[in-house]
């Protein structure tokens, strides 16, 4: 690398300024200088004897800046692209008068000119520091009689200039950071809009995660159903044929075949239950009513099922509803000692309402870190509402509402 480039890079690291930042600051100064000329220059011709003309000359420049605010704001945003900073456009910027427009006027009429003045002062300070720091060099151009009397002053000026350079090297990047911060604050969206956008982005990303998880469950279900489960079924069939036909084997060998056959059938049953827990194919093919009918028919206790859905809900919501009901019925069967249960699924406006109740012992606690906590979190993943009442002695009633807007 050439020496000049190395020195330039070291200087930029020392002063904390890049070419992009310098270009951005220069363009900003030019924009603000042009705006200040428009505002201040007409005052030179304000007459003292013609009040109407005076009023026009006082009001017209400010009115011009107000009308040109969208153009000035666009120019300011474009200059910040020079330094790689993007300032978002507020949603209410096109409104004739709003809080956004007021902030932009504050920037163009007050903050921007003040920053330009601060930049001019900073530039002049740099110039004075450079001149003072090089006084020991150019003092040799003056006559000898003057030169001898200037040595002490030259040394003092050089030391002062050195201290000033370090102060200015700190102040320059600070001014540039202040310029960026004020532009983002006054020309960009307000704090409430930024929070709203952040919430919307988080909701969208969370919805993407939910969709991706559902898609992954469906893929795993297909792989297990079409791959592992089919091979196990084929193995069970072969073992069944061997068990039925190989009657002349020793008892120990027949026992091994019979045990392998029974364990294979048990594994197939457990795998089928696992596949249904991941994402049952009937849910995707025929919908929530058919999938829940399968759960109710296999339950060891009577389950009254009522599904009233005029329109099929979105696939992620449908899957969450299925898993909530499946897990709730599993808890009823395992822990509630209930003799019957009831499941109701209907829609109220743009929300899917799920109700699961039983006549068991009650006393369930959704905050105790059990499976009910997982149900509550699953409902919360789509901004739903989860509520459960389970007094000691029963009955237990679980209610979940899931939004169907997306």
Residue, then its C-alpha position, 0 to 999 in steps of 0.5 A: x500500500x502506498x505511503x499516502x494511502x496508509x497515512x490517509x487510513x491512519x488519519x481516518x482512524x484517528x479522527x473517526x471520519x470516513x469519506x462517506x461521512x465527509x460527503x454526507x456532511x458536505x451535501x447536508x451543509x449545502x442543502x441547509x445553506x441554500x435553505x437559509x439563503x431562501x429564508x434570510x435573503x429577502x429580509x435585506x429588501x424589507x421596506x419600513x414604509x410598506x407594511x403589506x410588502x413587509x409582511x409578505x417578505x417576512x412570511x413568504x420565505x417560511x411558507x416556501x420552506x413549509x411547502x418544500x418540506x417533502x422535497x427537502x426531507x427527500x434530499x436529506x434522506x438521500x444524502x444519508x445514503x452516502x454514508x450507508x444510513x437509511x432513514x425510514x419513511x413515516x406512514x403519515x408523511x403524505x398528510x398535509x399536517x401531522x406530527x411527522x411534518x412538524x418534526x421535519x419543519x423543526x429539523x429544516x428550520x431550527x436543528x439543521x441551521x444550528x448544525x450547519x453553524x456548528x459545522x462552520x465553527x468546527x471548520x474554522x477551528x480546524x483552520x485556526x488550529x492548522x495555521x497555529x500548528x504550523x507557525x514554526x514553519x512559516x515564521x521563517x518567512x518573516x524578517x530575522x528581527x521579527x523572527x527572534x521575537x516570535x519564537x516563544x509565541x510560536x512554541x505556545x501557539x504550536x502547543x495550543x494547536x496540538x491540544x486543540x487538534x485532539x479536542x477537534x478530533x473528538x468533536x468532529x465525529x460527535x457532531x456527525x453522530x448528532x447529525x445522524x441521530x437528529x435526522x433519524x429522530x426528526x425525519x424518520x418515524x416517531x417512537x410509537x410508529x417504530x414500536x408498531x413496526x417492530x411489533x409487526x415485524x416480530x409478529x410476521x417473523x413469529x408467524x413464519x416460525x410457526x408456519x415453518x414448524x408446521x411444515x417441518x412436522x408435516x415433512x417428518x410425518x410423511x417420512x415416517x408414514x411413507x418410509x419407516x412405517x411401511x418397512x415395519x409393516x412389511x417386516x410384520x407381514x414377513x414375521x407373521x408369515x414365518x410364524x404361521x408357516x414355519x411350524x417345524x422349528x424348535x420351540x425356542x426359535x418359534x418363541x423368538x419369531x413370535x416375540x419379534x412379531x408382537x414387538x413389531x406390531x406394538x412398534x407400528x402402533x406406537x409409531x402410528x400414534x406418534x405420526x398422528x401426534x406430529x401431524x395427522x394426514x387426515x387433518x390436512x386432507x379432510x380438515x379439523x372435523x374429521x381429525x377430531x372425530x378420529x380422536x373422539x372415536x379412539x378415546x376410552x371414555x365417551x367424548x361428545x364432539x361438536x364442530x361448527x366451522x362455516x369456513x376452514x381456518x388457516x392451516x397453522x391455526x387448524x394444526x394448533x387447534x388439533x394439538x390443543x384438543x388432542x393434548x387436553x383429551x390426553x390429560x383428561x384420560x390420564x389424570x382427571x378420572x372423568x367418565x365423559x368429556x365434551x369438545x366444542x369448536x366454533x367460530x366467533x367473528x375472526x376467532x376460532x373458539x375451542x372448549x374442552x370440558x370433563x366431569x373429572x376430579x378437577x384441581x388442574x393448575x395451568x401454571x404448575x409447569x405441566x402439559x397445560x403450560x405447553x398448551x398455553x404457550x402454543x396458544x400464545x404463539x399466535x396471539x390467542x387467549x387461553x383460560x382454564x377453570x378447574x376447581x377441586x372436585x370438578x368440573x374442568x373447563x378449558x377455553x382457547x381462542x385462536x385468531x384466524x385473520x391470517 
